[in-house]
Amino acid sequence: MAVMVVYVTTGDAAEALGIGRAVVAARLAACANILSGMRSVYRWQGKVQDSDEAVLVLKTTEAQLEPLIARVKALHSYDCPCIEALPVTGGYQPFLDWVAQETQGSPAGESDGLSDGG
């Protein structure tokens, strides 16, 4: 099963945490990493702007990518959020297997402890 890394920018760490918890609980992502303190410079509505943001990095599978994007968009505060997916072309196989396992089944399922973090 193909593993994907999904890069999302959010307004702040609290928003990233809320989205991360929701998508992991729904088994749309195996884990979420939050990097706060990012500064972004971008053009929006014809003006160059800058703002503080947080980065949310999600690990999922190709099979869960579209539902994950839809859920992130529904929870996100931005009109046009940055949601980018990158394929994982290699890595530590037990971790990749854990990502695949954690994104299958019901949201109430329990982990078997293959990984202690994302």
N, C-alpha and C positions, 0 to 999 in steps of 0.2 A: 504494500500500500504506500503510495507516494505521500511523503510528509511535506508540509508547507510551513513557512514562517510568514506571518502576517504582521506588517508594520502599520501602526495606527498612531496619528497624533491626536492629542486631546487637549482641552482647555486647561486642565490641571490634574494633579495626581489623584484627587478625589474622584474625578470623572473616570480616569483610567482604571482605578480600583473598582468602581461600580460596574463598568463594562466588563472588566476582567473576571470579576466574581460571577457575573451573570452568564457569561459564555462558558466558563469552566463548569459551573453548576449544571448547565444544559448539555454538557459533553460536546459542545461545538469546538472547544479547544481543550487540550490536555493541561496547559498551563499558561500563565500570563506573567510577563515581566514588566515592571513599571520603572521608567527612568524619568525622574522629575528634574526640573531645572533646565530644560532645553529652551533656547531662544530661537525663534523662527523669523526669517525675513521672507516676505512673499508679496506677490502682486494680487490684490483682490479688488474687484469692482473698479478697476482702472487706477488704483493707487498702490504705491509701495507702502507696505505696513510691516510692523514687527510686533511680536507678542511673546510672552512666556507661555510655554506649553509643557506637556509631559508626553513621553513616548510610551506606547503600549505595544509590546511584542508578544504575539500569540503563536503557539505551536498547534497545528492542526493537520488534518489530512486533506488531500484533494477532494475526497468524497464529501467532506464537511465544509468545504470552502464557501460555496454559494450561500448555504444557510447561515454560516458565520458572518459573512459580509452583510447579509440582510439584517441580522440581529444587531450587529455593531451599528449599522446605519440607523436603526430604529431607536437605539439607546443614546446616540450621539447628539451633542448640542449644536454641532456645526451644520450649516446648510449643505456643504459639500466637503465632508470629511476626507482626509487622506487615509485611504485603506489600500495598501499595496501587498500583494502576495508574491512570495519568492519561493521557487521549488528548492528543496533540500536535495542536493545531489550526492551527499555522502555524510558520514557521521558515525558515531558510536552506535552500533546496531541495537544493543539492548535499550538504549534511550529511544531510538526511532520506533522500536517495537512497542515501548511503553506509550508513546504518543498515539500510535494506532489503536492500542488497547483502550486507552482512556477516552477516545472519541467514538467508541462504539457502545451500544447498549443503552440502558435507561439512565437518566440523570441520577437516580438513587443508588446506582451500582457502586460497589466499593473497589478501591485499588488493591492490587496484590503487593504493593510496595516495591515495584521494580525500580522506581526512581524516588529520590528524596528531595527533588526540587527541579525547577525548570530552567 
